[in-house]
Amino acid sequence: MSFPDKNLNALDRGIRGVLGVITIYFGLFGNELIGDLIVQSILVAFGIVNLISLASGWCIVYHFAGINTRAEQ
């Protein structure tokens, strides 16, 4: 089984990395600000998905929408 082609450019990956770290931080340490365990769990899950996209260079939403921000080499 092969992994799909990368579809994220460097800027897109960088933004996802920053968003991933921020949302994980608020999900784990934003008890007073958020106060709801379900919302905190969703934030952590969203952050993890963004960090996976950062590492792999591939986004499932972009894949199904037919979006490719990566310049072909």
N, CA, C and O atoms as CSV, one atom per row, in Angstrom:
chain,resi,resn,atom,element,x,y,z
A,1,MET,N,N,0.842,-1.176,0.000
A,1,MET,CA,C,0.000,0.000,0.000
A,1,MET,C,C,0.886,1.237,0.000
A,1,MET,O,O,1.745,1.387,0.869
A,2,SER,N,N,0.684,2.112,-0.959
A,2,SER,CA,C,1.506,3.310,-1.046
A,2,SER,C,C,0.754,4.512,-0.502
A,2,SER,O,O,-0.472,4.590,-0.571
A,3,PHE,N,N,1.516,5.437,0.035
A,3,PHE,CA,C,0.955,6.661,0.591
A,3,PHE,C,C,0.685,7.631,-0.548
A,3,PHE,O,O,1.485,7.696,-1.481
A,4,PRO,N,N,-0.406,8.387,-0.514
A,4,PRO,CA,C,-0.699,9.359,-1.586
A,4,PRO,C,C,0.398,10.416,-1.698
A,4,PRO,O,O,1.165,10.641,-0.763
A,5,ASP,N,N,0.452,11.055,-2.863
A,5,ASP,CA,C,1.440,12.101,-3.094
A,5,ASP,C,C,1.218,13.278,-2.154
A,5,ASP,O,O,0.093,13.560,-1.742
A,6,LYS,N,N,2.311,13.959,-1.822
A,6,LYS,CA,C,2.215,15.140,-0.964
A,6,LYS,C,C,1.410,16.217,-1.670
A,6,LYS,O,O,1.501,16.377,-2.887
A,7,ASN,N,N,0.615,16.959,-0.895
A,7,ASN,CA,C,-0.197,18.015,-1.488
A,7,ASN,C,C,-0.119,19.337,-0.717
A,7,ASN,O,O,-0.963,20.210,-0.916
A,8,LEU,N,N,0.876,19.498,0.156
A,8,LEU,CA,C,1.032,20.721,0.942
A,8,LEU,C,C,2.381,21.370,0.646
A,8,LEU,O,O,3.404,20.687,0.600
A,9,ASN,N,N,2.385,22.680,0.446
A,9,ASN,CA,C,3.655,23.375,0.271
A,9,ASN,C,C,4.256,23.715,1.636
A,9,ASN,O,O,3.649,23.449,2.673
A,10,ALA,N,N,5.437,24.297,1.625
A,10,ALA,CA,C,6.171,24.565,2.870
A,10,ALA,C,C,5.426,25.556,3.764
A,10,ALA,O,O,5.370,25.362,4.978
A,11,LEU,N,N,4.859,26.604,3.190
A,11,LEU,CA,C,4.128,27.595,3.988
A,11,LEU,C,C,2.901,26.957,4.638
A,11,LEU,O,O,2.633,27.179,5.819
A,12,ASP,N,N,2.172,26.181,3.879
A,12,ASP,CA,C,0.991,25.496,4.394
A,12,ASP,C,C,1.376,24.547,5.531
A,12,ASP,O,O,0.677,24.474,6.541
A,13,ARG,N,N,2.459,23.838,5.372
A,13,ARG,CA,C,2.923,22.919,6.419
A,13,ARG,C,C,3.342,23.687,7.664
A,13,ARG,O,O,3.062,23.257,8.783
A,14,GLY,N,N,4.016,24.830,7.477
A,14,GLY,CA,C,4.431,25.644,8.618
A,14,GLY,C,C,3.251,26.184,9.407
A,14,GLY,O,O,3.260,26.176,10.638
A,15,ILE,N,N,2.233,26.654,8.692
A,15,ILE,CA,C,1.028,27.161,9.352
A,15,ILE,C,C,0.351,26.041,10.131
A,15,ILE,O,O,-0.101,26.253,11.256
A,16,ARG,N,N,0.279,24.852,9.540
A,16,ARG,CA,C,-0.324,23.709,10.231
A,16,ARG,C,C,0.473,23.326,11.473
A,16,ARG,O,O,-0.106,22.917,12.479
A,17,GLY,N,N,1.790,23.455,11.410
A,17,GLY,CA,C,2.608,23.156,12.586
A,17,GLY,C,C,2.330,24.113,13.730
A,17,GLY,O,O,2.175,23.697,14.878
A,18,VAL,N,N,2.267,25.405,13.407
A,18,VAL,CA,C,1.982,26.416,14.432
A,18,VAL,C,C,0.580,26.206,15.002
A,18,VAL,O,O,0.396,26.222,16.220
A,19,LEU,N,N,-0.407,26.010,14.128
A,19,LEU,CA,C,-1.774,25.766,14.594
A,19,LEU,C,C,-1.856,24.503,15.446
A,19,LEU,O,O,-2.571,24.470,16.447
A,20,GLY,N,N,-1.127,23.472,15.048
A,20,GLY,CA,C,-1.138,22.226,15.799
A,20,GLY,C,C,-0.617,22.406,17.212
A,20,GLY,O,O,-1.219,21.925,18.172
A,21,VAL,N,N,0.499,23.098,17.334
A,21,VAL,CA,C,1.088,23.316,18.660
A,21,VAL,C,C,0.175,24.188,19.521
A,21,VAL,O,O,-0.018,23.905,20.703
A,22,ILE,N,N,-0.388,25.251,18.932
A,22,ILE,CA,C,-1.256,26.149,19.692
A,22,ILE,C,C,-2.515,25.436,20.166
A,22,ILE,O,O,-2.903,25.571,21.326
A,23,THR,N,N,-3.156,24.677,19.281
A,23,THR,CA,C,-4.390,24.006,19.682
A,23,THR,C,C,-4.144,22.899,20.692
A,23,THR,O,O,-4.970,22.681,21.578
A,24,ILE,N,N,-3.036,22.203,20.576
A,24,ILE,CA,C,-2.709,21.189,21.590
A,24,ILE,C,C,-2.450,21.863,22.934
A,24,ILE,O,O,-2.898,21.375,23.972
A,25,TYR,N,N,-1.728,22.983,22.914
A,25,TYR,CA,C,-1.463,23.702,24.158
A,25,TYR,C,C,-2.759,24.125,24.842
A,25,TYR,O,O,-2.939,23.886,26.036
A,26,PHE,N,N,-3.669,24.756,24.084
A,26,PHE,CA,C,-4.932,25.186,24.679
A,26,PHE,C,C,-5.794,23.999,25.095
A,26,PHE,O,O,-6.516,24.074,26.089
A,27,GLY,N,N,-5.721,22.921,24.352
A,27,GLY,CA,C,-6.477,21.732,24.725
A,27,GLY,C,C,-5.994,21.108,26.024
A,27,GLY,O,O,-6.788,20.578,26.801
A,28,LEU,N,N,-4.693,21.174,26.256
A,28,LEU,CA,C,-4.133,20.562,27.462
A,28,LEU,C,C,-4.095,21.510,28.658
A,28,LEU,O,O,-4.314,21.087,29.793
A,29,PHE,N,N,-3.819,22.786,28.409
A,29,PHE,CA,C,-3.591,23.715,29.519
A,29,PHE,C,C,-4.592,24.860,29.594
A,29,PHE,O,O,-4.403,25.778,30.391
A,30,GLY,N,N,-5.642,24.835,28.794
A,30,GLY,CA,C,-6.607,25.929,28.788
A,30,GLY,C,C,-7.851,25.641,29.599
A,30,GLY,O,O,-8.956,25.987,29.181
A,31,ASN,N,N,-7.690,25.012,30.756
A,31,ASN,CA,C,-8.836,24.631,31.578
A,31,ASN,C,C,-9.700,25.831,31.966
A,31,ASN,O,O,-10.923,25.767,31.843
A,32,GLU,N,N,-9.097,26.913,32.427
A,32,GLU,CA,C,-9.860,28.069,32.872
A,32,GLU,C,C,-10.498,28.802,31.691
A,32,GLU,O,O,-11.592,29.353,31.816
A,33,LEU,N,N,-9.823,28.808,30.562
A,33,LEU,CA,C,-10.320,29.515,29.389
A,33,LEU,C,C,-11.434,28.748,28.690
A,33,LEU,O,O,-12.428,29.340,28.271
A,34,ILE,N,N,-11.274,27.433,28.563
A,34,ILE,CA,C,-12.237,26.621,27.817
A,34,ILE,C,C,-13.244,25.980,28.758
A,34,ILE,O,O,-14.449,26.180,28.605
A,35,GLY,N,N,-12.770,25.220,29.720
A,35,GLY,CA,C,-13.637,24.666,30.743
A,35,GLY,C,C,-14.451,23.444,30.369
A,35,GLY,O,O,-15.116,22.880,31.238
A,36,ASP,N,N,-14.434,23.011,29.132
A,36,ASP,CA,C,-15.216,21.857,28.712
A,36,ASP,C,C,-14.270,20.771,28.216
A,36,ASP,O,O,-13.487,21.001,27.295
A,37,LEU,N,N,-14.340,19.603,28.817
A,37,LEU,CA,C,-13.434,18.510,28.480
A,37,LEU,C,C,-13.609,18.047,27.037
A,37,LEU,O,O,-12.628,17.672,26.393
A,38,ILE,N,N,-14.812,18.063,26.524
A,38,ILE,CA,C,-15.047,17.631,25.141
A,38,ILE,C,C,-14.392,18.599,24.162
A,38,ILE,O,O,-13.762,18.170,23.195
A,39,VAL,N,N,-14.534,19.881,24.402
A,39,VAL,CA,C,-13.914,20.881,23.529
A,39,VAL,C,C,-12.396,20.769,23.604
A,39,VAL,O,O,-11.716,20.866,22.583
A,40,GLN,N,N,-11.865,20.566,24.798
A,40,GLN,CA,C,-10.421,20.404,24.952
A,40,GLN,C,C,-9.937,19.167,24.192
A,40,GLN,O,O,-8.884,19.211,23.556
A,41,SER,N,N,-10.675,18.089,24.250
A,41,SER,CA,C,-10.300,16.870,23.531
A,41,SER,C,C,-10.324,17.085,22.028
A,41,SER,O,O,-9.449,16.589,21.318
A,42,ILE,N,N,-11.314,17.820,21.533
A,42,ILE,CA,C,-11.391,18.123,20.106
A,42,ILE,C,C,-10.201,18.977,19.677
A,42,ILE,O,O,-9.632,18.758,18.608
A,43,LEU,N,N,-9.825,19.948,20.506
A,43,LEU,CA,C,-8.664,20.783,20.196
A,43,LEU,C,C,-7.390,19.953,20.115
A,43,LEU,O,O,-6.583,20.147,19.206
A,44,VAL,N,N,-7.202,19.042,21.042
A,44,VAL,CA,C,-6.009,18.187,21.026
A,44,VAL,C,C,-6.006,17.311,19.769
A,44,VAL,O,O,-4.976,17.168,19.111
A,45,ALA,N,N,-7.156,16.729,19.442
A,45,ALA,CA,C,-7.244,15.883,18.246
A,45,ALA,C,C,-6.957,16.701,16.982
A,45,ALA,O,O,-6.239,16.239,16.096
A,46,PHE,N,N,-7.509,17.903,16.897
A,46,PHE,CA,C,-7.257,18.782,15.753
A,46,PHE,C,C,-5.774,19.126,15.648
A,46,PHE,O,O,-5.213,19.134,14.552
A,47,GLY,N,N,-5.146,19.406,16.772
A,47,GLY,CA,C,-3.718,19.714,16.786
A,47,GLY,C,C,-2.878,18.534,16.331
A,47,GLY,O,O,-1.915,18.707,15.584
A,48,ILE,N,N,-3.232,17.342,16.773
A,48,ILE,CA,C,-2.488,16.149,16.376
A,48,ILE,C,C,-2.625,15.913,14.868
A,48,ILE,O,O,-1.643,15.581,14.205
A,49,VAL,N,N,-3.824,16.080,14.330
A,49,VAL,CA,C,-4.021,15.915,12.886
A,49,VAL,C,C,-3.184,16.930,12.112
A,49,VAL,O,O,-2.611,16.589,11.078
A,50,ASN,N,N,-3.106,18.157,12.590
A,50,ASN,CA,C,-2.281,19.166,11.925
A,50,ASN,C,C,-0.802,18.828,11.994
A,50,ASN,O,O,-0.074,19.057,11.028
A,51,LEU,N,N,-0.346,18.290,13.111
A,51,LEU,CA,C,1.059,17.896,13.210
A,51,LEU,C,C,1.375,16.697,12.321
A,51,LEU,O,O,2.481,16.598,11.790
A,52,ILE,N,N,0.428,15.798,12.154
A,52,ILE,CA,C,0.613,14.681,11.222
A,52,ILE,C,C,0.702,15.213,9.794
A,52,ILE,O,O,1.533,14.749,9.013
A,53,SER,N,N,-0.152,16.188,9.443
A,53,SER,CA,C,-0.084,16.801,8.115
A,53,SER,C,C,1.247,17.509,7.914
A,53,SER,O,O,1.819,17.459,6.826
A,54,LEU,N,N,1.740,18.161,8.946
A,54,LEU,CA,C,3.046,18.815,8.878
A,54,LEU,C,C,4.133,17.800,8.577
A,54,LEU,O,O,4.970,18.026,7.703
A,55,ALA,N,N,4.128,16.690,9.288
A,55,ALA,CA,C,5.175,15.688,9.122
A,55,ALA,C,C,5.090,14.955,7.787
A,55,ALA,O,O,6.112,14.636,7.178
A,56,SER,N,N,3.876,14.692,7.341
A,56,SER,CA,C,3.717,13.891,6.126
A,56,SER,C,C,3.650,14.729,4.851
A,56,SER,O,O,3.977,14.234,3.773
A,57,GLY,N,N,3.231,15.988,4.960
A,57,GLY,CA,C,3.075,16.825,3.777
A,57,GLY,C,C,1.810,16.512,2.998
A,57,GLY,O,O,1.672,16.915,1.843
A,58,TRP,N,N,0.886,15.796,3.624
A,58,TRP,CA,C,-0.340,15.364,2.951
A,58,TRP,C,C,-1.535,15.662,3.835
A,58,TRP,O,O,-1.498,15.427,5.042
A,59,CYS,N,N,-2.606,16.185,3.226
A,59,CYS,CA,C,-3.835,16.503,3.943
A,59,CYS,C,C,-4.993,15.755,3.298
A,59,CYS,O,O,-5.203,15.853,2.089
A,60,ILE,N,N,-5.742,15.011,4.098
A,60,ILE,CA,C,-6.853,14.227,3.572
A,60,ILE,C,C,-7.963,15.117,3.024
A,60,ILE,O,O,-8.592,14.764,2.026
A,61,VAL,N,N,-8.217,16.263,3.655
A,61,VAL,CA,C,-9.256,17.172,3.168
A,61,VAL,C,C,-8.858,17.730,1.800
A,61,VAL,O,O,-9.680,17.774,0.885
A,62,TYR,N,N,-7.604,18.153,1.659
A,62,TYR,CA,C,-7.117,18.629,0.366
A,62,TYR,C,C,-7.207,17.523,-0.683
A,62,TYR,O,O,-7.549,17.778,-1.837
A,63,HIS,N,N,-6.901,16.303,-0.274
A,63,HIS,CA,C,-6.929,15.165,-1.190
A,63,HIS,C,C,-8.324,14.981,-1.796
A,63,HIS,O,O,-8.464,14.871,-3.014
A,64,PHE,N,N,-9.347,14.948,-0.948
A,64,PHE,CA,C,-10.697,14.734,-1.436
A,64,PHE,C,C,-11.272,15.953,-2.150
A,64,PHE,O,O,-12.149,15.812,-3.002
A,65,ALA,N,N,-10.788,17.156,-1.810
A,65,ALA,CA,C,-11.253,18.367,-2.480
A,65,ALA,C,C,-10.490,18.634,-3.770
A,65,ALA,O,O,-10.866,19.520,-4.538
A,66,GLY,N,N,-9.431,17.884,-4.017
A,66,GLY,CA,C,-8.638,18.086,-5.232
A,66,GLY,C,C,-7.720,19.283,-5.178
A,66,GLY,O,O,-7.328,19.819,-6.215
A,67,ILE,N,N,-7.372,19.710,-3.965
A,67,ILE,CA,C,-6.496,20.878,-3.788
A,67,ILE,C,C,-5.063,20.399,-3.636
A,67,ILE,O,O,-4.790,19.427,-2.933
A,68,ASN,N,N,-4.149,21.098,-4.307
A,68,ASN,CA,C,-2.733,20.785,-4.195
A,68,ASN,C,C,-1.962,22.102,-4.166
A,68,ASN,O,O,-1.866,22.785,-5.185
A,69,THR,N,N,-1.413,22.463,-3.011
A,69,THR,CA,C,-0.655,23.707,-2.892
A,69,THR,C,C,0.832,23.484,-3.096
A,69,THR,O,O,1.605,24.442,-3.099
A,70,ARG,N,N,1.239,22.254,-3.265
A,70,ARG,CA,C,2.652,21.921,-3.455
A,70,ARG,C,C,3.022,22.086,-4.917
A,70,ARG,O,O,2.358,21.543,-5.799
A,71,ALA,N,N,4.076,22.832,-5.170
A,71,ALA,CA,C,4.563,23.006,-6.543
A,71,ALA,C,C,5.227,21.707,-6.988
A,71,ALA,O,O,6.075,21.159,-6.284
A,72,GLU,N,N,4.842,21.233,-8.134
A,72,GLU,CA,C,5.414,19.983,-8.651
A,72,GLU,C,C,6.862,20.219,-9.057
A,72,GLU,O,O,7.191,21.218,-9.696
A,73,GLN,N,N,7.699,19.299,-8.680
A,73,GLN,CA,C,9.128,19.405,-8.965
A,73,GLN,C,C,9.444,18.873,-10.344
A,73,GLN,O,O,10.603,18.882,-10.759
